[in-house]
Amino acid sequence: MGQMLEFREKRRMTPHAVLRRVSGNAGQGRRTDAEIGRSRAHLTPTEVEKLLDGAGKVGRHRDRDRLLLLMAYRHGLRVSELASLKWDQVDFHAARLHVNRKKRGTPATHPVEGDELRALRALQRSQKATTFVFSGERGPLSRSAISKIVERAGKLAGIRFPVTPHQLRHACGFYLANRDIPTRTIQAYLGHKNIAHTARYTALSDHAFRGFWS
């Protein structure tokens, strides 16, 4: 009976409500987007650019922090996937990244753009021998440390609400949907087992409505 009620509840949920639930705001003691003061659970491309600029301006590890945000956005990485990212997942010769997904997601191989590849090479040269891509003096960055880096970058960027790593993953999905990338391709790129998790991005895209008043 409980499973049936849960199924009926999910069917009644709007795309915005589904997005908040998947973001982890519902049912886990976390504040909702409305309580935090956000009207949406993703960042726009303009906000992402401001975020990258903010991360690259301060701190001893500003180049590392900017790269961390860039990879979270371009590859739709969860905070746990960022924390566990290893150098052996980066193929410098072929300019590829092997993405191991958490939450039983489907792994994939992503292309790595030139600016990202150069930043990865520079980071690797600056680090002592380490297994993990994103590390500090005490070892690999924790999920908490990554969240703090993202939140600080949001403040430096002047974004008026607290920014979380998962908003960069959602920003990736919405960016691809707004470029009219097929839903199945976005599903494979983000590693979703269930295409319903991907459909939220196309459902909230404005492309279907463009040209109504021209």
C-alpha positions in Angstrom: 0.0 0.0 0.0 2.8 2.4 0.9 4.5 1.8 -2.5 1.2 2.4 -4.3 0.7 5.7 -2.4 4.2 6.8 -3.2 3.7 6.0 -6.9 0.5 8.1 -7.0 2.2 11.0 -5.2 5.0 11.0 -7.8 2.4 11.0 -10.7 0.9 14.2 -9.2 4.2 16.0 -8.8 5.0 18.8 -11.2 8.4 18.9 -13.0 9.6 21.6 -10.5 8.6 19.4 -7.6 10.4 16.4 -9.1 13.5 18.5 -9.6 13.5 19.6 -6.0 13.1 16.0 -4.8 15.9 14.7 -7.0 18.1 17.5 -5.8 17.8 16.1 -2.3 15.8 19.0 -0.7 12.7 16.9 0.1 12.4 14.4 2.8 16.0 14.8 4.1 15.6 17.7 6.6 17.0 20.2 4.0 15.3 23.5 3.2 13.4 23.7 0.0 14.3 26.1 -2.8 11.5 28.5 -1.8 12.8 28.5 1.8 16.3 29.3 0.7 15.1 32.0 -1.7 15.7 30.2 -5.0 13.1 30.2 -7.7 14.8 27.3 -9.5 17.2 24.4 -8.8 19.6 25.1 -11.6 22.0 27.9 -12.7 21.9 29.7 -16.1 24.9 29.7 -18.4 25.5 33.4 -17.4 25.5 32.5 -13.7 27.9 29.6 -14.4 30.3 32.0 -16.1 30.1 34.4 -13.1 30.7 31.4 -10.8 33.8 30.3 -12.7 35.2 33.9 -12.6 34.5 34.1 -8.9 36.3 30.8 -8.2 39.3 31.9 -10.2 39.9 35.1 -8.3 40.8 34.2 -4.8 42.7 31.6 -2.7 45.8 29.6 -3.1 44.0 26.9 -5.0 41.9 29.2 -7.3 43.0 27.4 -10.5 42.0 24.0 -9.0 38.7 25.4 -7.7 37.8 26.9 -11.1 38.6 23.6 -12.8 36.5 21.8 -10.3 33.4 23.9 -11.0 34.1 23.7 -14.8 34.2 19.9 -14.8 31.1 19.7 -12.5 29.2 21.8 -15.1 30.5 20.3 -18.4 30.3 16.7 -17.3 27.3 17.0 -14.9 29.2 15.6 -12.0 27.7 15.0 -8.6 29.7 16.1 -5.6 30.5 12.5 -4.8 31.8 12.0 -8.4 34.0 15.1 -8.1 35.4 13.9 -4.7 36.2 10.4 -6.1 37.6 11.6 -9.5 41.0 9.9 -10.2 43.8 10.8 -12.6 43.5 7.4 -14.3 40.0 8.4 -15.5 41.7 11.2 -17.6 43.0 10.1 -21.0 45.3 13.1 -21.9 46.3 11.5 -25.2 42.8 11.0 -26.5 41.3 14.0 -24.6 38.7 11.9 -22.9 37.3 11.5 -19.5 35.9 8.2 -18.2 33.0 9.2 -15.9 32.1 6.7 -13.2 28.5 7.5 -12.0 27.3 7.1 -8.5 23.7 6.1 -7.5 23.8 3.2 -9.9 24.2 5.5 -12.8 25.5 4.4 -16.2 29.2 5.2 -16.8 30.2 7.1 -20.0 33.2 8.4 -21.8 33.1 12.2 -22.4 35.3 14.3 -24.7 37.4 16.9 -22.9 37.7 20.4 -24.4 41.1 22.0 -25.0 40.9 24.6 -22.2 39.8 21.9 -19.7 42.6 19.6 -20.8 45.2 22.4 -20.4 43.9 23.1 -16.9 44.1 19.4 -16.0 47.7 19.2 -17.2 48.6 22.3 -15.2 46.9 21.0 -12.1 48.6 17.6 -12.4 52.0 19.3 -12.7 51.4 21.4 -9.6 50.4 18.5 -7.4 52.5 16.0 -5.6 52.0 12.4 -6.5 48.3 11.8 -5.8 45.6 9.4 -7.0 42.8 12.0 -6.9 42.3 14.9 -9.2 41.0 17.3 -6.6 43.2 17.2 -3.6 44.5 19.5 -0.9 47.3 19.4 1.6 45.6 16.8 3.6 44.5 14.5 0.8 41.5 14.3 -1.5 38.8 17.0 -1.0 35.8 15.9 0.9 32.3 16.4 -0.2 31.9 19.1 2.4 35.0 20.9 1.2 33.8 20.9 -2.4 30.4 22.2 -1.3 32.1 25.1 0.6 34.2 25.9 -2.5 31.1 26.1 -4.7 29.2 28.2 -2.1 32.1 30.6 -1.7 32.3 31.0 -5.5 28.6 31.8 -5.6 29.1 34.6 -3.0 32.1 36.0 -4.9 30.0 35.9 -8.1 27.2 37.9 -6.5 24.6 35.2 -6.9 21.9 36.0 -4.4 21.2 32.5 -3.1 23.4 29.7 -1.8 24.9 27.7 -4.6 25.3 23.9 -4.4 27.4 21.5 -6.5 24.2 19.8 -7.7 23.0 23.0 -9.3 25.9 22.7 -11.7 24.7 19.2 -12.7 21.2 20.5 -13.3 22.7 23.5 -15.2 24.5 21.0 -17.5 21.2 19.1 -18.2 19.3 22.4 -19.0 22.1 23.7 -21.2 22.0 20.5 -23.3 18.2 20.5 -23.5 18.2 24.2 -24.6 20.6 23.2 -27.4 18.0 20.7 -28.6 20.2 17.7 -27.8 18.0 14.6 -27.9 16.7 13.4 -24.5 18.2 10.0 -25.0 21.6 11.5 -25.6 21.3 13.7 -22.5 20.3 10.6 -20.5 23.5 8.8 -21.6 25.6 11.9 -21.0 24.3 12.3 -17.4 24.2 8.6 -16.7 20.5 8.4 -15.8 19.1 4.9 -15.5 15.6 6.2 -15.9 14.8 8.6 -18.7 12.1 10.2 -16.6 15.0 11.9 -14.6 16.2 13.4 -17.9 12.9 14.4 -19.2 12.6 17.2 -16.6 15.2 19.2 -18.5 13.3 19.1 -21.8 10.0 19.6 -20.0 11.3 22.9 -18.6 13.1 24.1 -21.7 11.6 27.1 -23.5 12.4 25.9 -27.0 9.0 24.5 -27.7 7.5 28.0 -27.1 9.9 30.2 -29.1 8.4 32.1 -32.0 4.9 32.3 -30.5 4.8 36.1 -30.7 7.1 36.8 -33.7 
